Amino acid sequence: MPAAATPAPVVAAAAPATAPPALAGRTASVAASPVREILALTERPGVISFAGGLPAPELFDTGGLRAAYDAAFTASGRRALQYSTTEGVPELRAAVADRVTARGLATGADDVLITSGSQQALTLLAGALVEPGDVVLVENPTYLAALQSFGLAGARVVPVPCDGQGIVPDALAEIVARERPKLLYTVPTFQNPTGRTLPGARRAEVAAIAARLGLWLVEDDPYGDLRYEGAEVPWLAAHPGAEDRTALLGSFSKVMAPGLRLGWLRAPRELRGAAVVAKQAADLHTSTVDQLAAAHYLAAVDLDAHVATVRGAYRARRDALLAGLARALPAGSAWNRPEGGMFVWARLPQGWDATALLAAALAHDVAFVPGAPFFTGPPDPRTLRLSFTAHTPQEIGEGLARLGRATARPDGPAGNGRPGTGSGAG
């Protein structure tokens, strides 16, 4: 008798798939960094880029850092590979505190939180201070990644009027009284993107306004060690009225190496404690081995001597850029002369657009960053930022020659066939 056929399994019709929930609205409202996108465009061989604020890799103390990592493993290899405290290893916190104290701001190791770069410190502060809808004040223009951090925190970012020296204190006081902001974010020394430095008298006024009207201050200082001329200006945090309300951010990226991803935060105890909780939620702690290597490096190497070498090289590069801008930019352009840092801020003449010029510049294998993305609110499309640290004076000269050919094209935005003489006043 033949075997009965096995009935075919009954397969239910597949239900239509339901899309997953939408991403958080704040991720759609915060734009990607144009600087990072431009850096991707400039990675092709042969491009001379004034775009990214990159330290010069040939100036990294690779030998000293290699020895510091060897010392970290030799002295305490098991500890270097283990979990650590959120606040940071004691040796590095103490070393940071000593350096801050030496620059005129009395600081103990317990005042310091070690972070994964100063960018993380900024993110932690945004999480610790900002509720959705809170007003955050920034310089105009300002650091792009700060706008990203505050945007992701849900802040309403309001620009403070600035002039060639930075924040205008009277305008700040009026905005604080009107908007009741949670904090002011500022890069007062060799600002990114403009390179300008807020004078000491204005810093004192800003501190007094914060104390009188009730305001947190976030002082970002990644470039303060890179001074090429002029006198040191005390930190905003050192002025009367700012002591109990200022978070000071620092970084080893510009003086040791950005690949270490080591920064620090000095803040009043209550705010620092909130930042510690935020960091525990973010990454538990910064890399133990990197912290111990940095601590060994600071104990074995004269970092100030190394920084002096870096400053000498960067001063020559800044001067090379300033010397060649008149031949590279169209007539009627203006730019500033920063006393330190990594950036020169320039402005093209009426009728020119820096974003349009970038496309022409890339065709000549040279790049810069248009200034428009750094603004909160209506931008100035004629502005641009040029970084001078990553190339030798000879390379800078060649890059400026290429930029001059881009601005001299017959179809230039101003209808000007050749670059002009430019102006050093910006």
C-alpha positions as CSV (number, residue, x, y, z in Angstrom):
1,M,0.0,0.0,0.0
2,P,1.6,3.3,-1.0
3,A,2.7,5.6,1.7
4,A,0.5,8.6,2.3
5,A,1.9,11.8,1.0
6,T,3.2,14.2,3.6
7,P,1.1,17.3,3.6
8,A,2.9,20.5,2.8
9,P,3.3,22.8,5.8
10,V,1.0,25.7,6.1
11,V,3.0,28.9,6.0
12,A,1.2,31.9,7.3
13,A,1.5,35.0,5.3
14,A,4.3,37.3,6.6
15,A,3.0,40.3,8.4
16,P,4.3,43.6,6.9
17,A,7.3,44.8,8.8
18,T,6.9,47.8,11.1
19,A,9.6,50.4,11.0
20,P,11.6,50.9,14.2
21,P,10.9,54.0,16.2
22,A,12.4,57.3,14.9
23,L,15.7,58.6,16.0
24,A,15.8,61.3,18.7
25,G,14.8,64.6,17.2
26,R,17.9,66.3,18.4
27,T,20.1,64.1,16.2
28,A,18.3,65.4,13.1
29,S,18.6,69.0,14.3
30,V,22.4,68.9,14.9
31,A,24.4,69.1,11.7
32,A,27.6,67.1,11.1
33,S,30.8,69.0,11.3
34,P,31.8,70.7,8.0
35,V,35.4,70.7,9.2
36,R,35.4,66.9,9.4
37,E,33.8,66.6,6.0
38,I,36.4,68.9,4.5
39,L,39.2,66.9,6.1
40,A,37.9,63.8,4.3
41,L,38.1,65.7,1.0
42,T,41.7,66.8,1.7
43,E,43.1,63.4,2.5
44,R,44.0,62.8,-1.2
45,P,47.7,63.0,-1.9
46,G,49.1,66.4,-2.8
47,V,46.5,68.6,-1.1
48,I,47.9,71.4,1.1
49,S,45.2,71.9,3.7
50,F,44.7,75.0,5.9
51,A,41.4,73.4,7.0
52,G,41.9,71.3,10.1
53,G,43.4,72.5,13.4
54,L,46.0,69.7,13.4
55,P,49.2,69.7,15.4
56,A,52.4,69.0,13.3
57,P,53.1,65.3,13.6
58,E,56.8,65.7,13.0
59,L,56.9,67.7,16.3
60,F,55.4,64.9,18.4
61,D,57.9,63.6,21.0
62,T,57.5,60.0,19.8
63,G,60.6,58.8,21.7
64,G,59.6,60.3,24.9
65,L,56.1,59.0,24.7
66,R,57.2,55.5,23.8
67,A,59.5,55.5,26.8
68,A,56.6,56.8,29.0
69,Y,54.4,53.8,27.9
70,D,57.3,51.4,28.6
71,A,57.6,52.9,32.0
72,A,53.9,52.6,32.7
73,F,54.1,48.9,31.9
74,T,57.4,48.3,33.7
75,A,56.3,50.1,36.9
76,S,52.7,48.7,37.0
77,G,51.6,46.7,34.0
78,R,48.7,45.1,35.7
79,R,47.4,48.4,37.0
80,A,47.8,50.0,33.6
81,L,45.6,47.3,32.0
82,Q,42.9,47.4,34.8
83,Y,39.8,49.5,35.4
84,S,40.5,52.8,37.1
85,T,38.6,55.4,39.0
86,T,36.3,57.8,37.1
87,E,38.1,60.9,38.4
88,G,41.4,59.7,36.9
89,V,44.6,58.3,38.2
90,P,46.1,60.3,41.1
91,E,49.5,60.9,39.5
92,L,48.0,62.6,36.4
93,R,45.5,64.6,38.4
94,A,48.3,65.9,40.6
95,A,50.5,66.7,37.6
96,V,47.6,68.7,36.0
97,A,46.9,70.5,39.2
98,D,50.6,71.5,39.5
99,R,50.6,72.9,35.9
100,V,47.5,74.9,36.5
101,T,48.8,76.3,39.8
102,A,52.0,77.3,38.1
103,R,50.0,79.4,35.6
104,G,48.5,81.3,38.5
105,L,45.3,79.4,39.5
106,A,45.7,77.6,42.8
107,T,44.5,74.0,42.1
108,G,44.6,70.7,44.0
109,A,44.4,67.2,42.5
110,D,40.9,66.8,43.9
111,D,39.8,69.8,41.8
112,V,40.6,67.9,38.6
113,L,38.7,65.3,36.5
114,I,40.6,63.6,33.7
115,T,38.6,63.2,30.5
116,S,38.9,61.6,27.1
117,G,40.0,64.8,25.5
118,S,38.6,68.2,26.4
119,Q,35.8,67.6,24.0
120,Q,34.4,65.0,26.4
121,A,34.7,67.5,29.2
122,L,32.4,69.8,27.2
123,T,29.9,67.1,26.6
124,L,29.9,66.1,30.3
125,L,29.2,69.7,31.2
126,A,26.4,70.0,28.7
127,G,24.9,66.9,30.3
128,A,25.4,68.1,33.8
129,L,24.1,71.7,33.3
130,V,21.7,71.9,30.4
131,E,18.0,70.9,30.4
132,P,16.2,70.9,27.0
133,G,15.2,74.4,26.2
134,D,17.8,76.1,28.5
135,V,19.6,79.0,27.0
136,V,23.3,78.7,26.4
137,L,25.4,81.8,25.3
138,V,28.3,81.5,22.9
139,E,30.7,83.8,21.2
140,N,29.8,84.5,17.6
141,P,31.4,82.8,15.7
142,T,32.4,79.9,18.0
143,Y,33.8,76.4,18.1
144,L,31.8,74.0,15.9
145,A,31.9,71.0,18.2
146,A,30.6,73.1,21.1
147,L,27.5,73.9,19.0
148,Q,27.1,70.2,18.4
149,S,27.4,69.4,22.2
150,F,24.9,72.0,23.2
151,G,22.5,71.1,20.4
152,L,22.5,67.4,21.4
153,A,21.7,68.5,24.9
154,G,18.6,70.4,23.7
155,A,19.9,73.9,24.4
156,R,18.7,77.0,22.7
157,V,22.0,78.6,21.7
158,V,22.1,82.4,21.6
159,P,25.1,84.3,20.3
160,V,26.8,87.2,22.2
161,P,28.0,90.1,20.0
162,C,31.8,90.2,19.6
163,D,34.3,92.6,18.1
164,G,37.9,92.1,17.1
165,Q,38.8,91.5,20.8
166,G,36.0,89.1,21.6
167,I,32.9,89.3,23.8
168,V,31.5,92.8,24.3
169,P,30.7,93.0,28.0
170,D,27.8,95.5,27.8
171,A,26.1,93.3,25.2
172,L,26.7,90.3,27.4
173,A,25.0,91.9,30.4
174,E,22.0,92.9,28.3
175,I,21.6,89.4,26.9
176,V,22.0,87.7,30.3
177,A,19.3,90.0,31.9
178,R,16.9,89.3,29.0
179,E,17.5,85.6,28.3
180,R,18.4,84.3,31.8
181,P,20.8,81.7,30.3
182,K,22.3,78.7,32.1
183,L,25.8,79.3,31.0
184,L,28.3,81.1,28.8
185,Y,30.7,79.1,26.7
186,T,33.9,80.9,25.7
187,V,37.3,80.2,24.3
188,P,38.9,83.5,25.4
189,T,42.5,82.7,24.5
190,F,43.4,82.3,20.8
191,Q,39.8,81.5,20.0
192,N,38.7,78.9,17.5
193,P,37.9,80.0,14.8
194,T,39.0,83.6,15.0
195,G,42.4,83.4,16.9
196,R,41.5,86.5,18.9
197,T,42.2,86.8,22.7
198,L,39.8,88.5,25.2
199,P,41.8,91.2,27.1
200,G,42.2,90.9,30.8
201,A,39.9,93.9,31.5
202,R,37.0,92.3,29.6
203,R,37.6,89.0,31.4
204,A,37.2,90.8,34.7
205,E,33.9,92.4,33.4
206,V,32.6,89.0,32.3
207,A,33.4,87.4,35.7
208,A,31.6,90.3,37.4
209,I,28.5,90.0,35.2
210,A,28.4,86.2,35.9
211,A,28.5,86.8,39.6
212,R,26.0,89.7,39.6
213,L,23.4,88.1,37.3
214,G,23.9,84.4,38.1
215,L,25.6,82.5,35.3
216,W,27.9,79.5,34.9
217,L,31.1,80.1,32.9
218,V,32.7,77.4,30.7
219,E,36.2,78.4,29.8
220,D,37.7,76.3,27.1
221,D,41.5,76.6,26.9
222,P,43.0,74.1,24.4
223,Y,45.5,76.6,22.9
224,G,46.7,78.7,25.9
225,D,50.3,77.1,25.9
226,L,50.8,78.2,22.3
227,R,51.7,81.8,22.7
228,Y,54.1,83.4,20.2
229,E,54.1,87.0,21.3
230,G,52.6,89.3,23.9
231,A,52.0,88.9,27.6
232,E,50.1,86.0,29.3
233,V,46.5,86.9,30.2
234,P,45.1,85.3,33.4
235,W,42.4,82.7,33.0
236,L,38.8,83.9,33.3
237,A,38.5,81.5,36.2
238,A,41.2,83.5,38.1
239,H,39.1,86.7,38.2
240,P,37.0,87.8,41.2
241,G,33.4,86.6,40.9
242,A,34.3,83.6,38.7
243,E,35.8,81.3,41.4
244,D,32.6,79.4,42.3
245,R,31.1,79.3,38.8
246,T,33.8,78.5,36.3
247,A,34.5,75.2,34.6
248,L,38.0,75.3,33.1
249,L,38.8,72.8,30.3
250,G,42.3,71.9,29.2
251,S,43.8,69.4,26.8
252,F,47.1,67.5,26.1
253,S,46.2,67.3,22.4
254,K,48.0,70.4,21.3
255,V,51.1,70.0,23.5
256,M,51.7,66.2,23.6
257,A,49.6,64.4,21.0
258,P,45.9,64.4,20.1
259,G,45.9,60.6,19.7
260,L,46.3,60.2,23.5
261,R,42.7,61.6,23.8
262,L,43.5,63.1,27.2
263,G,41.9,66.3,28.6
264,W,40.9,67.6,32.0
265,L,38.2,69.6,33.7
266,R,38.7,71.9,36.7
267,A,35.4,72.9,38.3
268,P,33.7,73.7,41.6
269,R,33.0,70.6,43.7
270,E,29.2,70.4,43.0
271,L,29.6,70.8,39.3
272,R,32.6,68.4,39.1
273,G,30.6,65.8,41.0
274,A,27.8,66.0,38.5
275,A,30.3,65.7,35.7
276,V,31.8,62.6,37.3
277,V,28.3,61.0,37.3
278,A,27.9,61.9,33.6
279,K,31.3,60.4,32.8
280,Q,30.4,57.2,34.6
281,A,27.4,56.9,32.3
282,A,29.5,57.7,29.3
283,D,32.7,55.6,29.6
284,L,33.3,54.7,33.3
285,H,36.8,56.2,33.1
286,T,39.5,57.4,30.7
287,S,42.0,54.8,29.4
288,T,44.2,53.8,32.4
289,V,47.3,53.0,30.4
290,D,47.2,56.3,28.6
291,Q,46.8,58.2,31.8
292,L,49.7,56.4,33.5
293,A,51.9,57.0,30.4
294,A,51.1,60.7,30.4
295,A,51.9,60.9,34.1
296,H,55.2,59.1,33.6
297,Y,55.9,61.5,30.7
298,L,55.2,64.6,32.7
299,A,57.5,63.3,35.5
300,A,60.4,62.4,33.2
301,V,60.3,65.1,30.5
302,D,60.4,68.9,30.7
303,L,57.1,69.5,28.9
304,D,57.6,73.3,29.0
305,A,60.9,72.9,27.0
306,H,59.1,70.7,24.5
307,V,56.3,73.2,24.2
308,A,58.9,76.0,23.6
309,T,60.2,74.0,20.6
310,V,56.7,73.6,19.3
311,R,56.0,77.3,19.8
312,G,59.1,78.3,17.8
313,A,58.0,76.1,14.9
314,Y,54.4,77.4,14.9
315,R,55.5,81.0,15.2
316,A,57.5,80.6,11.9
317,R,54.5,79.0,10.3
318,R,52.1,81.7,11.4
319,D,54.5,84.3,10.1
320,A,54.8,82.6,6.7
321,L,51.0,82.5,6.4
322,L,50.6,86.1,7.3
323,A,53.4,87.2,5.0
324,G,51.7,85.5,2.0
325,L,48.1,86.3,2.4
326,A,48.3,89.6,0.5
327,R,49.3,87.7,-2.6
328,A,46.8,84.9,-2.1
329,L,43.5,86.7,-1.2
330,P,41.7,89.2,-3.5
331,A,42.2,92.9,-3.1
332,G,40.1,94.3,-0.2
333,S,40.5,91.2,2.0
334,A,41.3,91.6,5.7
335,W,42.7,89.3,8.3
336,N,43.9,89.4,11.9
337,R,47.3,88.6,13.5
338,P,46.8,86.2,16.4
339,E,49.3,86.2,19.2
340,G,49.1,82.4,19.5
341,G,47.0,79.4,18.8
342,M,46.5,77.7,15.4
343,F,44.2,79.9,13.3
344,V,44.0,83.1,11.3
345,W,40.6,84.6,10.5
346,A,40.1,86.3,7.2
347,R,37.3,88.1,5.4
348,L,36.9,88.4,1.6
349,P,35.8,91.6,-0.2
350,Q,32.2,92.4,-1.0
351,G,30.8,90.0,-3.6
352,W,32.9,87.0,-2.7
353,D,31.7,83.8,-1.0
354,A,34.1,81.6,0.9
355,T,32.1,78.4,0.3
356,A,32.2,79.0,-3.4
357,L,35.9,79.8,-3.3
358,L,36.6,76.5,-1.5
359,A,35.4,74.6,-4.5
360,A,37.8,76.5,-6.7
361,A,40.6,76.1,-4.2
362,L,40.1,72.3,-4.0
363,A,40.5,72.2,-7.8
364,H,43.9,73.7,-7.2
365,D,44.7,71.2,-4.4
366,V,44.5,73.6,-1.5
367,A,41.8,73.9,1.2
368,F,40.5,76.0,4.0
369,V,37.4,76.2,6.1
370,P,34.6,78.6,5.2
371,G,33.6,80.7,8.2
372,A,29.8,80.4,7.8
373,P,29.3,77.2,9.9
374,F,30.9,78.7,12.9
375,F,28.2,81.3,13.3
376,T,25.0,81.0,15.4
377,G,22.3,82.8,13.4
378,P,23.0,84.6,10.1
379,P,26.5,83.9,9.0
380,D,29.1,86.1,7.3
381,P,29.6,84.2,4.1
382,R,32.8,86.1,3.3
383,T,34.8,84.7,6.3
384,L,37.2,81.8,6.3
385,R,39.5,80.1,8.8
386,L,43.1,79.1,7.9
387,S,45.2,76.9,10.1
388,F,48.9,77.2,9.8
389,T,50.3,74.5,12.2
390,A,50.4,71.3,10.1
391,H,52.7,72.6,7.3
392,T,56.2,73.9,7.0
393,P,56.7,77.5,5.9
394,Q,57.8,76.2,2.5
395,E,54.5,74.2,2.1
396,I,52.5,77.2,3.4
397,G,54.1,79.3,0.6
398,E,53.1,76.7,-2.0
399,G,49.6,76.4,-0.6
400,L,49.1,80.2,-0.7
401,A,50.4,80.3,-4.3
402,R,47.7,77.7,-5.2
403,L,45.1,79.7,-3.3
404,G,46.2,82.8,-5.3
405,R,45.6,81.0,-8.5
406,A,42.1,80.0,-7.3
407,T,41.2,83.6,-6.4
408,A,42.7,84.9,-9.7
409,R,40.5,82.8,-12.0
410,P,38.8,84.9,-14.7
411,D,35.3,84.0,-13.4
412,G,36.2,85.0,-9.8
413,P,33.2,85.9,-7.6
414,A,34.1,89.6,-7.7
415,G,35.0,89.6,-11.4
416,N,38.6,90.4,-10.4
417,G,41.1,88.7,-12.6
418,R,44.0,88.8,-10.2
419,P,44.6,88.8,-6.5
420,G,45.3,92.1,-4.8
421,T,47.3,93.5,-2.0
422,G,45.0,92.7,1.0
423,S,45.0,94.3,4.4
424,G,46.4,93.1,7.7
425,A,43.5,94.7,9.7
426,G,40.7,92.3,10.4
